[in-house]
Amino acid sequence: MSEIPQLLVHETGDNVGVVVIEGLEANTDMLVCITHDNSTFRLTVSEAVPIGHKVALQDLKAGDTATKYGEDIGKITADVKKGAHLHTHNCKTKRW
């Protein structure tokens, strides 16, 4: 049986991925799948992250753009390390 991905990334240029399992714990070595081309890589998550929430795929600085689905989904409001939880505490939509 093959390993099931814990994080999905939609496009190769995205800098965030989405947690797709319940109970993701800190320091988990995740299998990440890029759905655009079905390629995979590994990433260690630095903290527990709920299902449906995002994880940074690289270090992001305040002012950077969060990219998901190949699209701008918001502005980084506080520095985020690779493997960290990305949510409303460190990312804000640019819609309002």
N, C-alpha and C positions, 0 to 999 in steps of 0.2 A: 504494500500500500504506500502510495506517495504521500509526502508531507503536505499538509494543508496550509496555505498562506495565512498569516495573521494580519497583513497589511496589504491593501491594494493601492496602486498608483495608476492613474488613467493614461497619462501621456509621458513620454520620455523626458520632456522638459519641466514637468511638475516638480515643485520643491516641497510638497506635502503629500502624505498618503493617508488613507482612511483605515482605521482599525475595524476588522470584520469578525472578530471573535469576542465572546464575553470573557471577563476576568483576566485581561492582559495585565500581567504583573511587571513591576520594575525589573530591569536587568534581563528581560527575556531577549534571547537571540531570535529575532523574527525572520521568517521567510517572507519576502516582499515580492509581489508579482506586479509587473507593469502590464496592464490589460491590453494596451495598444498593440504590443508585439509578443505578448506571453513570455517575455524574458523575466528572470528572477535575480534577486540579490539578497544579501543578508544585512540586517541592521539591528543593533541593540537598542531597545527602548529604555530610557533612563528613569522612567517613573510609570506608575500604573496609569493606564489610559482607558476610559470607557469605550465600549463599542460605538461606532459611528463618529467618534472624535478623530482629530487629525494628529499626525506626528510629523515633525520637521525632518526632512531628508538630508538637510545640510544646515550649517550654522546660518541663522538669519539675523540681521541687524534691524533695530528700530528704523522704520522708514522704508524697508524693503517691501516688495509685493509678494503676497502669498499666491501661488499658482496651483490650481487644481483643474482637471479636465482641459489643460492647456489654456486656461482662462484666469484672469485676475480675479481673485475672490476676496481680496482685502489687503489692508496695510498692516504690517507688523508694528506693534506699538511698544514692544519691549524685546530686547535681545532674546533669541531662542536658540539653544544649542541643538545640534544634530541629535535626533533620537528623543527629543523632549515633546511633551504635550503642547499642542497648538490649539488654542480655543479663545474665548472672549477675553480672557485675562491678558493675552498678548497679541491679539489680532482683532482688527475692527473692519467691518465692511466700509467701503467707500461710498455706499449708496446714500448715507445720511450721516 
